[in-house]
């Protein structure tokens, strides 16, 4: 998984994301709950993954979901669905559990094969929230260092030295345009930008932020 191509995050604070998918399965009063956790880059990818899981389990009664498809505290990247369960009994407790984990770029989908016995409101909340909690305990995570985008304009003879400095400060080349001069577009951890900017000064080059 090459995350840096999926996510360029203007928030400079590192946070945890899923390193791989995880699953937890349990049976409660003859209902089978399958909870899956996946990395997602954004809201659209989360919705696509939910659709894929529904196709994988076409006979299941419910596919409830919740996601934090960006940094952990970015409310614009939140989403949830009860998918036919009583309002507030599935998606909301799943989302609350994800928020409590402090993870970003994570999707939870719980597929329910109903056994015909009603669990009640409290039982559903416990089943859906608890399934996500159990899956999180099985999830491998890793630290994601957000990157911001910059550009550097230099001469042809300076390209190798500039690329060396970008690599030294954990930057990633996005594009290099060769015209009268060279324009290098890069992604760089925000916390390293000052150091790279200082290293470019002897070459009289500027590190220009891109919105």
Buried (B, 14 or more C-beta within 10 A) or exposed (E): EEBBEEBBBEBBEEBBBBBEBBBBEEEBEEBBBBBBBBBBBBBEBBBEBBEEBBEEBEEBBBBBBBBBBBBBBEEEBBBBBBBEBEEEBBBBBBBBBBBEBEBBBBBBBBBBBBBEEEBEEEBBBBBBBBBBBBBBEEBEBEEBBBBBBBBBBBEEEBBEBBBEBBEEBBBBEBEBEEEEEBBBBBBBBBBBBEBBBEBBEEBEBEBEEEE
